[in-house]
Amino acid sequence: MASRTHLNGPAAGAIVAILAALVLAADQFTKYLALRDLPYQQAVPVLGDFFQLYLTKNPGAAFSLGTGVTWVFTLALAAVAIAVVVLTALRVRSRAWAIILGLLLGGVLGNLTDRLLREPGFLVGHVIDFIHTPWMWLWFPSAIYNVADMFIVTMMISVAVLVVIGIRFDGTRERRVERTDAATDAATTDADA
């Protein structure tokens, strides 16, 4: 009998696809509501300075960096989406990895959709941002984000956690001895060089 955390390929793919579709739908729907109901670049306090809505269009990456090379971010998002799909098809058999990669893919597809379909045009579309939590950003008070961004950031942290605790794509757990042996081999190789 298979373990509850181990999946076959189609089951892993289904989890990733369903979660990605749900996140993409939530992201695009909230952006639709923001565009329809919020004034452009005017703060709308919801809970004072704790939580605000602030509609803006971001041509760059986080904190509007790289506004002149929007197409690069589009290609990077597309590469991540393709990598997640290929990884899922070929290697992912863990429920945890399937969930995390599905939510990550949904976030990536949310912002990729903006880059491909929104003004000013294909590959250079501006991402719709509307969530502002000033208390979170001591050094970056102008950080404004969206639902897709929340999933991208939290799932990348989750990926790091799975890697650190040694959960493999197939759901098995890397033993501490294997990690120690790998670190010893790497140190020996470095010392020999």
MOFENUR-V127098 format. One record per pair of residues at least 12 apart in sequence whose ideal C-beta (glycine too) atoms are under 10 Angstrom apart, sorted by the first residue. I is the first residue (numbers start at 1). J is the second residue. Records with the same first field share a line. If there is no record, write none. Layout:
I: J ; J
This chain:
2: 93 ; 171
3: 93 ; 94 ; 95 ; 171 ; 172
4: 95 ; 171
5: 93 ; 94 ; 95 ; 96 ; 97 ; 98 ; 167 ; 170 ; 171 ; 172 ; 173
6: 93 ; 94 ; 95 ; 170 ; 171 ; 172
7: 92 ; 93 ; 94 ; 95 ; 97 ; 98 ; 170 ; 171
8: 93
9: 88 ; 89 ; 90 ; 91 ; 92 ; 93
10: 89
11: 92 ; 93 ; 95 ; 98
12: 87 ; 88 ; 89 ; 91 ; 92 ; 93 ; 94 ; 95 ; 97 ; 98 ; 99 ; 101 ; 102 ; 169 ; 170 ; 171
13: 85 ; 88 ; 89 ; 92 ; 98 ; 102
14: 88 ; 98 ; 102
15: 88 ; 92 ; 95 ; 97 ; 98 ; 99 ; 101 ; 102
16: 84 ; 85 ; 87 ; 88 ; 89 ; 92 ; 97 ; 98 ; 99 ; 100 ; 101 ; 102 ; 103 ; 104 ; 105 ; 106
17: 85 ; 88 ; 98 ; 102 ; 105 ; 106
18: 98 ; 102 ; 106
19: 98 ; 99 ; 100 ; 101 ; 102 ; 103 ; 104 ; 105 ; 106 ; 151 ; 155
20: 81 ; 84 ; 85 ; 88 ; 101 ; 102 ; 103 ; 104 ; 105 ; 106 ; 107 ; 108 ; 109 ; 110 ; 151
21: 102 ; 105 ; 106 ; 109
22: 102 ; 103 ; 106
23: 102 ; 103 ; 104 ; 105 ; 106 ; 107 ; 108 ; 109 ; 110 ; 147 ; 148 ; 150 ; 151 ; 152 ; 155
24: 105 ; 106 ; 107 ; 108 ; 109 ; 110 ; 111 ; 112 ; 113 ; 147 ; 148 ; 151
25: 106 ; 110 ; 147
26: 106 ; 107 ; 110 ; 147 ; 148 ; 150 ; 151
27: 106 ; 107 ; 109 ; 110 ; 111 ; 113 ; 114 ; 128 ; 146 ; 147 ; 148 ; 149 ; 150 ; 151
28: 109 ; 110 ; 113 ; 114 ; 117 ; 128 ; 146 ; 147 ; 148
29: 147
30: 110 ; 128 ; 130 ; 131 ; 146 ; 147 ; 148
31: 55 ; 110 ; 111 ; 113 ; 114 ; 118 ; 127 ; 128 ; 129 ; 130 ; 146 ; 147 ; 148
32: 128
33: 53 ; 130
34: 53 ; 54 ; 55 ; 56 ; 128 ; 129 ; 130 ; 131 ; 146 ; 147
35: 55 ; 57 ; 118 ; 128 ; 130
37: 53 ; 55 ; 130
38: 53 ; 54 ; 55 ; 56 ; 128 ; 130
39: 53 ; 54 ; 55
40: 54 ; 55 ; 56 ; 57
41: 54 ; 55 ; 56 ; 57 ; 144
42: 54 ; 55 ; 56
43: 55 ; 132 ; 134 ; 144
44: 130 ; 132
45: 132
46: 131 ; 132 ; 133
47: 133 ; 135
48: 134 ; 135
49: 132 ; 133 ; 134 ; 135
50: 133 ; 134 ; 135 ; 136
51: 131 ; 132 ; 133 ; 134 ; 135 ; 136
52: 130 ; 131 ; 132 ; 133 ; 134 ; 144
53: 130 ; 131 ; 132 ; 144
54: 129 ; 130 ; 131 ; 132 ; 134 ; 142 ; 144
55: 128 ; 129 ; 130 ; 131 ; 132 ; 144
56: 126 ; 127 ; 128 ; 129 ; 130 ; 132 ; 142 ; 144
57: 114 ; 118 ; 119 ; 120 ; 125 ; 126 ; 127 ; 128 ; 129 ; 130
58: 70 ; 73 ; 111 ; 114 ; 126 ; 127 ; 128 ; 129 ; 144 ; 145 ; 146 ; 149
59: 73 ; 115 ; 120 ; 124 ; 125 ; 126 ; 127
60: 72 ; 73 ; 126 ; 127
61: 73 ; 76 ; 111 ; 127
62: 140 ; 143 ; 145 ; 149 ; 152 ; 153
63: 137 ; 139 ; 140 ; 142 ; 143 ; 144
64: 129 ; 142 ; 143 ; 144
67: 126
69: 124
70: 115 ; 120 ; 121 ; 123 ; 124 ; 125 ; 126 ; 127
71: 115 ; 122 ; 123 ; 124
72: 123
73: 111 ; 112 ; 115 ; 123 ; 124 ; 127
74: 111 ; 112 ; 114 ; 115 ; 116 ; 122 ; 123 ; 124 ; 125
75: 112 ; 115 ; 123
76: 108 ; 112 ; 115
77: 107 ; 108 ; 109 ; 110 ; 111 ; 112 ; 113 ; 114 ; 115 ; 116 ; 127 ; 148 ; 152
78: 108 ; 109 ; 112 ; 115 ; 116 ; 123
79: 108
80: 104 ; 105 ; 107 ; 108 ; 109 ; 112 ; 152
81: 104 ; 105 ; 106 ; 108 ; 109 ; 112
82: 108
83: 101 ; 105 ; 108
84: 100 ; 101 ; 102 ; 104 ; 105 ; 106 ; 108 ; 109
85: 101 ; 105
87: 101 ; 105 ; 169
88: 101 ; 102 ; 105 ; 169
90: 169
91: 168 ; 169 ; 170
92: 168 ; 169 ; 170 ; 171
93: 168 ; 169 ; 170 ; 171 ; 172
94: 162 ; 167 ; 168 ; 169 ; 170 ; 171 ; 172 ; 173
95: 171
96: 158 ; 161 ; 162 ; 165 ; 167 ; 169 ; 171
97: 158 ; 159 ; 162 ; 167 ; 168 ; 169 ; 170 ; 171
98: 169 ; 171
99: 155 ; 158
100: 151 ; 154 ; 155 ; 156 ; 157 ; 158 ; 159 ; 161 ; 162 ; 167
101: 155 ; 158 ; 159 ; 169
102: 151 ; 155
103: 150 ; 151 ; 152 ; 154 ; 155 ; 158
104: 151 ; 152 ; 153 ; 154 ; 155 ; 156 ; 158 ; 159
105: 151 ; 152 ; 155
106: 147 ; 148 ; 151 ; 152 ; 155
107: 146 ; 147 ; 148 ; 149 ; 150 ; 151 ; 152 ; 153 ; 154 ; 155 ; 156
108: 148 ; 151 ; 152 ; 155
109: 148 ; 151
110: 127 ; 128 ; 146 ; 147 ; 148 ; 149 ; 150 ; 151 ; 152
111: 125 ; 127 ; 128 ; 129 ; 146 ; 147 ; 148 ; 149 ; 151 ; 152
112: 125 ; 127 ; 148
113: 125 ; 127 ; 128 ; 148
114: 126 ; 127 ; 128 ; 129 ; 146 ; 148
115: 127
127: 145 ; 146 ; 148 ; 149
128: 144 ; 146 ; 147 ; 148
129: 143 ; 144 ; 145 ; 146 ; 148 ; 149
130: 144 ; 145 ; 146 ; 147
131: 143 ; 144 ; 145 ; 146 ; 147 ; 149 ; 150
132: 144 ; 145
133: 145
166: 178 ; 179
